[in-house]
Amino acid sequence: MHKQPLGLNRRGFIRLLAITVAVVLVFYAIGLYLNHMGLQTLHGNMEALSERECSYIASQINLEVGNLITQCQELAADKELLRYVIAYPRLSAYQRIASISGLSDKLLRMKRSCDLLENAKILLPQIDRVISTEKSIYDTMDRSEYATFRQLVDGKLLRIAEHGDNLYVLCNPVTRGEPMFLISVCISPERLERRMRLLASENALDMTLYTPEGTVFFSAGTKNGLLSAGKEGSSLLGVQEESTFSAEAEIPLLHLTLRCVGTIADELQPLMRHRMWVCLLTALALVLLVIYLTYFRRYILQPLDTIADSLRQAGETGHFHIDRSDAGFDDLYAQFNSMMENLESLKAQVYEERLRAQQAEIRQLQMQINPHFFYNTLFMVYRMAQQDGNEDIARLSLNLSRYYRYITTIPEHDVPLRDEVNHIRQYLEIQGMRFSPRVRVHMNELPEEIAQENIPPLILQPVVENAFVHGVKNKQSGGVVEVSFIMEQDRFGVTVYDNGGTMDAENVRRLDERMRAGELAEGSALYNLYRRMELLYGDHYELKLESFADGLSVTILFPRTGR
């Protein structure tokens, strides 16, 4: 009796076709998912970059305006100006010319020192004259302009006001009655725009300044129609072919808000091409695999079906033997390994993106502090302390000013060890005055051989700060914080020791293990230092914790660069 064949031809083809389509769709989904993750990462990075760019421009403009205000106040207190306006009737013609020349030079120096300044004037109502930085440095005063400025000052010593198309910094020496003089500094929109363009790293950004009431002071760019779309900080506006991002930042001294708008159309093109190629290659793969399976069905499955029928018939007699071999799947294994290598390459790209994101986060943390207000305040405290003869307060304010100036002006790249050590010395002097006489601070001399070696900025301060916070802070007397230096042939280092005496050797060992295992809180200074050194130096550094009978020392060893 003859039985029906096993039907491997049809059943095997349908099964292989379903498996093939499923595998292709899985890899297609993976490709789309990675592409989508790339888009999200790009969007997030561009939003964060626009926020930092806008904040940086606004802070720099605010700082320059603050410096300009300080110069106006210094000019208002200038002895030569006061002598000129008070003793004018008694001055000879030569003395008047000399005073006018000196005051004109000071106005010109002020203009050269600030790119925002369009024109500076000293209006002298008592003699109906004006000294300015214009071609005619000494001319008859415009009474209408003077009256306008008096109205804008409104009895205040200092006022920043908008008049016409410009902003004016007005300095009035008295709050009542007719002033002896009035200082006017003009800031034009053109100079503001030019300065902001110089500060911006991306020239394609469109920028607008507007008042708290929503009035536009000036607007520059091609995307100004989008500038009115919300003022909630930063947003990403998708418009089919291009994505637009925006950010805002305040300029407190000018009472203005800066809004920046840009597009990431160019950055999106590679990802869009990648998505298109994923779709095209998936469709091409499906077509080729269907052709291949058709060939497979005709030249492999059909013969196998015939062989299976022959095997069934031969099995009835029990005199047929066949050995199974997987040699025909070698090409499939090779294709699979190739696919896995592609996946590993994509994973490496994702890891590199995350590493770059961590480096951007470090730069953002270094740029977060913006103590321009402290600069002016500390400068005033320093001047007042010097005038009163209080050297301790003068020294403290000077150290604080240098301390904040360093942490806000450091570059993104490495700095010489000498600069970092000077910064730590200022920090130690501040803490020494705070904890004196309970704690004594000491720093050894920095060897000249390693003074020019480069290290990351602000890498030593967390260790020194920990010596006070977790070491000698609660000691009633006899506290010691000491900073010393290590110089070897291949590397150099810094050791910070304190006699807080709160940890024994076993606790120090456990702390070191927890730090290296990543079990410390991410906000802790020691863990942040460890992660930063790992990212920057890999295996080419050393961070050591050592316990002593009365304290703890932390040593950081850096590789030498031969500088």
LOKEMAR-780622 format. One line per 3 residues: number of its first residue (from 1); their letters; for each residue y, x, z of C-alpha. Coordinates in steps of 0.02 Angstrom, whole numbers, padded with zeros to 5 digits. Layout:
BEGIN
NUM> a> Y X Z ~ ... .
***
This chain:
BEGIN
1> mhk> 00000 00000 00000 ~ 00171 00067 -00053 ~ 00315 00054 00076 .
4> qpl> 00503 00053 00046 ~ 00593 00221 00053 ~ 00689 00266 00212 .
7> gln> 00859 00241 00127 ~ 00936 00407 00184 ~ 01044 00406 00028 .
10> rrg> 01152 00256 00073 ~ 01145 00264 00263 ~ 01180 00451 00269 .
13> fir> 01328 00439 00150 ~ 01411 00299 00250 ~ 01385 00392 00413 .
16> lla> 01456 00556 00345 ~ 01603 00465 00265 ~ 01647 00380 00431 .
19> itv> 01632 00543 00528 ~ 01738 00635 00399 ~ 01876 00505 00401 .
22> avv> 01875 00504 00592 ~ 01891 00694 00602 ~ 02032 00698 00475 .
25> lvf> 02125 00560 00566 ~ 02106 00653 00732 ~ 02183 00811 00661 .
28> yai> 02316 00707 00575 ~ 02360 00628 00743 ~ 02365 00800 00824 .
31> gly> 02483 00864 00690 ~ 02598 00713 00710 ~ 02593 00730 00899 .
34> lnh> 02642 00915 00892 ~ 02779 00874 00767 ~ 02844 00737 00882 .
37> mgl> 02842 00856 01031 ~ 02939 00982 00928 ~ 03070 00849 00887 .
40> qtl> 03087 00800 01070 ~ 03103 00982 01122 ~ 03236 01013 00990 .
43> hgn> 03333 00859 01043 ~ 03326 00909 01225 ~ 03378 01088 01192 .
46> mea> 03524 01036 01081 ~ 03584 00910 01209 ~ 03577 01040 01348 .
49> lse> 03662 01169 01236 ~ 03802 01049 01191 ~ 03832 01009 01375 .
52> rec> 03840 01193 01422 ~ 03951 01232 01271 ~ 04073 01092 01311 .
55> syi> 04077 01136 01497 ~ 04106 01320 01458 ~ 04252 01283 01340 .
58> asq> 04332 01162 01464 ~ 04312 01283 01611 ~ 04387 01428 01512 .
61> inl> 04536 01323 01456 ~ 04560 01263 01635 ~ 04552 01443 01697 .
64> evg> 04681 01502 01570 ~ 04796 01357 01616 ~ 04775 01405 01799 .
67> nli> 04824 01583 01760 ~ 04975 01519 01662 ~ 05029 01413 01811 .
70> tqc> 05013 01564 01924 ~ 05125 01665 01808 ~ 05254 01525 01807 .
73> qel> 05255 01521 01997 ~ 05274 01710 02005 ~ 05417 01701 01880 .
76> aad> 05501 01565 01984 ~ 05497 01683 02133 ~ 05555 01834 02032 .
79> kel> 05697 01928 02118 ~ 05783 01973 01955 ~ 05791 01789 01902 .
82> lry> 05855 01734 02072 ~ 05987 01872 02072 ~ 06044 01823 01898 .
85> via> 06069 01637 01934 ~ 06144 01663 02108 ~ 06260 01810 02072 .
88> ypr> 06301 01765 01892 ~ 06491 01752 01916 ~ 06496 01923 02000 .
91> lsa> 06387 02013 01873 ~ 06465 02124 01742 ~ 06428 02098 01558 .
94> yqr> 06311 02248 01559 ~ 06216 02181 01710 ~ 06200 02010 01629 .
97> ias> 06131 02085 01468 ~ 06008 02192 01566 ~ 05948 02041 01667 .
100> isg> 05930 01934 01509 ~ 05831 02073 01424 ~ 05716 02094 01575 .
103> lsd> 05684 01906 01591 ~ 05653 01892 01404 ~ 05524 02032 01414 .
106> kll> 05435 01941 01555 ~ 05429 01781 01453 ~ 05360 01877 01303 .
109> rmk> 05227 01960 01413 ~ 05179 01789 01477 ~ 05162 01726 01297 .
112> rsc> 05058 01875 01242 ~ 04942 01856 01393 ~ 04898 01674 01353 .
115> dll> 04839 01614 01183 ~ 04881 01434 01231 ~ 05067 01466 01251 .
118> ena> 05176 01411 01105 ~ 05347 01442 01184 ~ 05419 01482 01356 .
121> kil> 05596 01449 01416 ~ 05707 01471 01568 ~ 05840 01335 01568 .
124> lpq> 05999 01380 01666 ~ 06099 01218 01688 ~ 06238 01296 01794 .
127> idr> 06293 01409 01652 ~ 06227 01296 01511 ~ 06114 01433 01440 .
130> vis> 05930 01455 01400 ~ 05821 01611 01390 ~ 05667 01587 01278 .
133> tek> 05534 01675 01175 ~ 05605 01607 01013 ~ 05706 01710 00889 .
136> siy> 05867 01674 00982 ~ 05818 01734 01154 ~ 05985 01684 01235 .
139> dtm> 06067 01526 01172 ~ 06160 01370 01224 ~ 06050 01250 01323 .
142> drs> 06003 01084 01245 ~ 06062 00958 01374 ~ 05954 00817 01308 .
145> eya> 05798 00927 01319 ~ 05848 00979 01495 ~ 05871 00797 01547 .
148> tfr> 05700 00754 01476 ~ 05618 00897 01572 ~ 05707 00844 01733 .
151> qlv> 05640 00669 01711 ~ 05463 00733 01678 ~ 05467 00846 01832 .
154> dgk> 05513 00695 01938 ~ 05565 00798 02090 ~ 05404 00899 02099 .
157> llr> 05394 01089 02110 ~ 05265 01099 01971 ~ 05216 00971 01841 .
160> iae> 05107 00967 01685 ~ 05167 00829 01570 ~ 05147 00772 01389 .
163> hgd> 05304 00762 01282 ~ 05299 00727 01098 ~ 05146 00812 01024 .
166> nly> 05142 00951 01154 ~ 05098 00983 01336 ~ 05226 01064 01451 .
169> vlc> 05204 01161 01613 ~ 05368 01133 01707 ~ 05415 01234 01861 .
172> npv> 05560 01170 01966 ~ 05618 01281 02113 ~ 05692 01135 02212 .
175> trg> 05639 00956 02243 ~ 05813 00884 02273 ~ 05979 00902 02187 .
178> epm> 06025 01005 02035 ~ 05908 01156 02015 ~ 05976 01330 01980 .
181> fli> 05848 01348 01840 ~ 05697 01262 01764 ~ 05548 01350 01684 .
184> svc> 05467 01264 01535 ~ 05305 01323 01453 ~ 05246 01233 01295 .
187> isp> 05061 01215 01251 ~ 05037 01151 01073 ~ 04883 01059 01006 .
190> erl> 04865 01190 00868 ~ 04849 01333 00993 ~ 04730 01231 01102 .
193> err> 04618 01197 00952 ~ 04624 01379 00894 ~ 04578 01441 01068 .
196> mrl> 04435 01317 01086 ~ 04368 01366 00915 ~ 04366 01548 00971 .
199> las> 04273 01500 01131 ~ 04145 01392 01040 ~ 03987 01480 00980 .
202> ena> 03952 01339 00856 ~ 04100 01318 00738 ~ 04029 01154 00669 .
205> ldm> 04071 01063 00830 ~ 04206 00930 00817 ~ 04320 00924 00969 .
208> tly> 04439 00793 01037 ~ 04552 00794 01190 ~ 04600 00626 01265 .
211> tpe> 04687 00565 01422 ~ 04608 00462 01563 ~ 04688 00309 01483 .
214> gtv> 04592 00344 01322 ~ 04739 00406 01220 ~ 04690 00545 01100 .
217> ffs> 04794 00703 01125 ~ 04722 00787 00971 ~ 04565 00771 00865 .
220> agt> 04489 00899 00747 ~ 04334 00884 00639 ~ 04241 00772 00518 .
223> kng> 04143 00664 00639 ~ 04289 00589 00734 ~ 04226 00415 00698 .
226> lls> 04083 00450 00817 ~ 04197 00513 00956 ~ 04231 00337 01017 .
229> agk> 04046 00299 01039 ~ 04030 00297 01227 ~ 04098 00418 01356 .
232> egs> 03950 00430 01473 ~ 03930 00620 01464 ~ 03802 00673 01335 .
235> sll> 03706 00568 01209 ~ 03602 00589 01052 ~ 03640 00466 00913 .
238> gvq> 03506 00453 00779 ~ 03572 00403 00607 ~ 03420 00410 00491 .
241> ees> 03446 00574 00397 ~ 03543 00661 00535 ~ 03553 00660 00725 .
244> tfs> 03719 00677 00812 ~ 03740 00741 00989 ~ 03894 00736 01098 .
247> aea> 03952 00799 01267 ~ 04104 00784 01379 ~ 04188 00894 01509 .
250> eip> 04346 00877 01612 ~ 04497 00995 01608 ~ 04568 00951 01779 .
253> llh> 04732 01049 01770 ~ 04780 00967 01605 ~ 04714 00795 01657 .
256> ltl> 04620 00788 01491 ~ 04440 00762 01440 ~ 04358 00870 01305 .
259> rcv> 04229 00785 01194 ~ 04121 00887 01075 ~ 04016 00813 00934 .
262> gti> 03891 00903 00822 ~ 03739 00869 00713 ~ 03565 00945 00707 .
265> ade> 03525 00893 00529 ~ 03491 01073 00476 ~ 03378 01104 00625 .
268> lqp> 03280 00945 00589 ~ 03238 00991 00408 ~ 03093 01112 00448 .
271> lmr> 03013 00983 00563 ~ 03034 00846 00434 ~ 02956 00958 00302 .
274> hrm> 02814 00996 00423 ~ 02783 00809 00448 ~ 02785 00779 00260 .
277> wvc> 02660 00920 00232 ~ 02547 00849 00369 ~ 02542 00682 00279 .
280> llt> 02517 00760 00107 ~ 02382 00879 00165 ~ 02292 00738 00257 .
283> ala> 02291 00631 00101 ~ 02235 00779 -00005 ~ 02097 00818 00120 .
286> lvl> 02034 00639 00114 ~ 02028 00640 -00077 ~ 01937 00808 -00084 .
289> lvi> 01814 00756 00052 ~ 01773 00594 -00038 ~ 01741 00694 -00196 .
292> ylt> 01635 00817 -00097 ~ 01535 00677 -00013 ~ 01505 00596 -00181 .
295> yfr> 01437 00762 -00243 ~ 01338 00779 -00080 ~ 01264 00606 -00101 .
298> ryi> 01209 00639 -00279 ~ 01141 00815 -00263 ~ 01082 00819 -00081 .
301> lqp> 01055 00645 -00008 ~ 00965 00575 -00158 ~ 00841 00721 -00163 .
304> ldt> 00821 00705 00026 ~ 00783 00521 00007 ~ 00651 00562 -00120 .
307> iad> 00580 00699 -00008 ~ 00581 00581 00142 ~ 00480 00454 00044 .
310> slr> 00359 00590 -00006 ~ 00347 00648 00175 ~ 00309 00472 00232 .
313> qag> 00172 00457 00107 ~ 00107 00630 00149 ~ 00115 00589 00335 .
316> etg> -00013 00455 00315 ~ -00142 00586 00275 ~ -00084 00708 00413 .
319> hfh> -00093 00863 00303 ~ 00096 00899 00280 ~ 00202 01021 00382 .
322> idr> 00392 01061 00367 ~ 00502 01183 00464 ~ 00682 01127 00506 .
325> sda> 00826 01244 00463 ~ 01015 01231 00500 ~ 01065 01364 00376 .
328> gfd> 01153 01235 00268 ~ 01286 01207 00404 ~ 01355 01385 00404 .
331> dly> 01505 01339 00296 ~ 01543 01192 00409 ~ 01542 01306 00561 .
334> aqf> 01662 01425 00472 ~ 01782 01283 00431 ~ 01777 01222 00611 .
337> nsm> 01816 01398 00677 ~ 01963 01408 00557 ~ 02030 01242 00623 .
340> men> 02011 01303 00803 ~ 02110 01461 00760 ~ 02249 01352 00691 .
343> les> 02251 01252 00852 ~ 02262 01413 00955 ~ 02410 01467 00848 .
346> lka> 02497 01301 00880 ~ 02463 01318 01068 ~ 02540 01492 01066 .
349> qvy> 02695 01422 00981 ~ 02710 01287 01116 ~ 02694 01421 01252 .
352> eer> 02832 01524 01171 ~ 02943 01370 01166 ~ 02914 01343 01353 .
355> lra> 02953 01527 01388 ~ 03116 01513 01293 ~ 03156 01354 01392 .
358> qqa> 03129 01451 01556 ~ 03245 01590 01497 ~ 03377 01460 01450 .
361> eir> 03359 01385 01625 ~ 03393 01556 01704 ~ 03552 01574 01599 .
364> qlq> 03606 01399 01647 ~ 03586 01437 01834 ~ 03692 01595 01813 .
367> mqi> 03830 01494 01728 ~ 03835 01348 01850 ~ 03959 01425 01971 .
370> nph> 04138 01404 01913 ~ 04254 01456 02055 ~ 04419 01461 01960 .
373> ffy> 04496 01362 02104 ~ 04438 01497 02225 ~ 04524 01633 02122 .
376> ntl> 04696 01557 02147 ~ 04664 01512 02329 ~ 04593 01682 02377 .
379> fmv> 04736 01769 02287 ~ 04861 01669 02390 ~ 04766 01707 02552 .
382> yrm> 04762 01893 02508 ~ 04949 01898 02473 ~ 04991 01802 02632 .
385> aqq> 04878 01914 02738 ~ 04959 02070 02666 ~ 05132 02003 02702 .
388> dgn> 05082 01963 02883 ~ 04998 02132 02905 ~ 04826 02057 02940 .
391> edi> 04713 02185 02858 ~ 04549 02100 02909 ~ 04594 01937 02822 .
394> arl> 04664 02033 02673 ~ 04503 02134 02657 ~ 04395 01979 02677 .
397> sln> 04490 01880 02545 ~ 04488 02029 02426 ~ 04299 02048 02446 .
400> lsr> 04273 01862 02420 ~ 04379 01866 02262 ~ 04282 02012 02191 .
403> yyr> 04118 01931 02242 ~ 04152 01768 02150 ~ 04228 01856 02000 .
406> yit> 04069 01959 01979 ~ 03947 01813 01987 ~ 04048 01712 01861 .
409> tip> 04085 01848 01733 ~ 03917 01937 01722 ~ 03840 01947 01547 .
412> ehd> 03673 01874 01499 ~ 03600 02047 01471 ~ 03562 02181 01601 .
415> vpl> 03699 02266 01702 ~ 03711 02445 01771 ~ 03638 02470 01944 .
418> rde> 03808 02533 02002 ~ 03889 02363 01966 ~ 03751 02269 02057 .
421> vnh> 03762 02388 02207 ~ 03952 02366 02217 ~ 03925 02178 02218 .
424> irq> 03799 02194 02361 ~ 03919 02308 02455 ~ 04054 02173 02447 .
427> yle> 03927 02044 02507 ~ 03876 02158 02653 ~ 04057 02183 02705 .
430> iqg> 04083 01995 02709 ~ 03925 01966 02811 ~ 03966 02116 02922 .
433> mrf> 04133 02037 02969 ~ 04046 01871 02998 ~ 03909 01935 03113 .
436> spr> 04005 02078 03195 ~ 03971 02145 03325 ~ 03799 02065 03337 .
439> vrv> 03737 02142 03174 ~ 03771 02313 03099 ~ 03758 02332 02910 .
442> hmn> 03732 02496 02819 ~ 03707 02548 02638 ~ 03653 02722 02586 .
445> elp> 03744 02816 02448 ~ 03684 02771 02273 ~ 03611 02925 02184 .
448> eei> 03708 02964 02026 ~ 03544 02995 01932 ~ 03502 02809 01935 .
451> aqe> 03677 02733 01944 ~ 03678 02692 01757 ~ 03502 02620 01752 .
454> nip> 03503 02438 01695 ~ 03436 02294 01799 ~ 03450 02104 01783 .
457> pli> 03612 02033 01856 ~ 03607 01954 02030 ~ 03429 02018 02061 .
460> lqp> 03467 02103 02229 ~ 03574 01973 02317 ~ 03431 01851 02360 .
463> vve> 03339 01990 02453 ~ 03494 02044 02551 ~ 03537 01862 02588 .
466> naf> 03361 01832 02655 ~ 03383 01978 02775 ~ 03525 01882 02858 .
469> vhg> 03460 01702 02842 ~ 03279 01735 02894 ~ 03305 01899 02988 .
472> vkn> 03452 01943 03099 ~ 03544 01777 03095 ~ 03491 01726 03271 .
475> kqs> 03497 01897 03353 ~ 03622 01905 03495 ~ 03646 02093 03482 .
478> ggv> 03574 02250 03403 ~ 03543 02174 03232 ~ 03526 02294 03085 .
481> vev> 03526 02265 02897 ~ 03504 02421 02793 ~ 03499 02448 02604 .
484> sfi> 03425 02610 02537 ~ 03374 02676 02366 ~ 03215 02752 02294 .
487> meq> 03214 02875 02149 ~ 03051 02927 02064 ~ 03009 03007 01898 .
490> drf> 02957 02847 01809 ~ 03047 02716 01911 ~ 03182 02680 02038 .
493> gvt> 03204 02548 02170 ~ 03301 02466 02310 ~ 03238 02431 02488 .
496> vyd> 03316 02303 02604 ~ 03268 02317 02788 ~ 03311 02205 02935 .
499> ngg> 03253 02208 03117 ~ 03237 02019 03136 ~ 03060 02049 03200 .
502> tmd> 02996 01873 03163 ~ 02841 01914 03060 ~ 02692 02024 03099 .
505> aen> 02585 02114 02970 ~ 02462 01970 02950 ~ 02599 01843 02917 .
508> vrr> 02681 01962 02792 ~ 02515 01981 02702 ~ 02493 01792 02693 .
511> lde> 02671 01770 02631 ~ 02639 01897 02492 ~ 02479 01808 02440 .
514> rmr> 02562 01638 02438 ~ 02706 01707 02335 ~ 02590 01781 02202 .
517> age> 02483 01624 02200 ~ 02635 01516 02168 ~ 02615 01419 02330 .
520> lae> 02794 01447 02392 ~ 02927 01315 02363 ~ 03010 01336 02194 .
523> gsa> 03181 01339 02276 ~ 03142 01486 02390 ~ 03235 01647 02351 .
526> lyn> 03079 01756 02365 ~ 02977 01649 02243 ~ 03122 01638 02120 .
529> lyr> 03139 01828 02127 ~ 02952 01850 02096 ~ 02950 01729 01948 .
532> rme> 03105 01810 01872 ~ 03030 01985 01884 ~ 02868 01921 01808 .
535> lly> 02960 01846 01659 ~ 03070 01999 01630 ~ 02952 02146 01663 .
538> gdh> 02774 02080 01658 ~ 02666 02214 01741 ~ 02800 02351 01736 .
541> yel> 02878 02320 01907 ~ 02829 02313 02090 ~ 02882 02196 02231 .
544> kle> 02824 02253 02404 ~ 02837 02169 02574 ~ 02810 02282 02726 .
547> sfa> 02805 02236 02910 ~ 02870 02350 03049 ~ 02864 02335 03237 .
550> dgl> 03039 02262 03243 ~ 03070 02195 03069 ~ 03030 02177 02885 .
553> svt> 03073 02271 02725 ~ 03071 02212 02544 ~ 03063 02342 02405 .
556> ilf> 03092 02310 02219 ~ 03039 02448 02097 ~ 03104 02446 01917 .
559> prt> 03046 02550 01767 ~ 03167 02687 01717 ~ 03245 02682 01544 .
562> gr> 03311 02861 01542 ~ 03495 02812 01545 .
***
